[in-house]
């Protein structure tokens, strides 16, 4: 079973650079989520897509963070421009869903660890 | 808005100790509550689900109980093993929205 695949596993960027993180959800899953993980804040929602439509956008992340679903099996998260405070683990998750209230069992990827210098 | 709070950032135990992690939540509607576990180098994975209907969930020796009166739910295990060392997140979902996670509790179990 192919789980959620995230690339790259590690990314190092200079302040001001543009970086793109990639995610392939579990085949057949309708919902896709991007979360940011830090020790202080835990998991914070960046974006939530259902069947490629944007359902939720994390309010604090709108200005420099943009997630897209190019098709049902591929998503990107662009950070532009990067800042040192963006250093964190970025997690992508998917779920089967299909109904309005079943965003329950999320399958997470291993994450991309981003370091901004 | 809807939120969950985990105040315990770190719990250190020895094998066979009792584990108890508490989480409180705030919402104006009826939530479904979860515990996720994250092992080193991996993404979080679902451990338990607790609905307001059954008040309790059990999986892999872990038990989660929900208390509507205090808007809290906790995770417990009678006897932890070193392999239970991980980060534990409580989470809630309301309606068709994305899961809202707590900040996580790091559990370290020494042999």
Interface residues (C-beta under 8 A of the other chain):
Chain A: X4 X33 X35 X39 X40 X41 X42 X43 X45 X48 X55 X56 X91 X93 X100 X101 X103 X104 X105 X106 X107 X108 X109 X110 X111
Chain B: X6 X32 X34 X36 X41 X42 X43 X44 X45 X46 X49 X89 X93 X95 X96 X97 X98 X99 X100 X101 X102 X103 X104
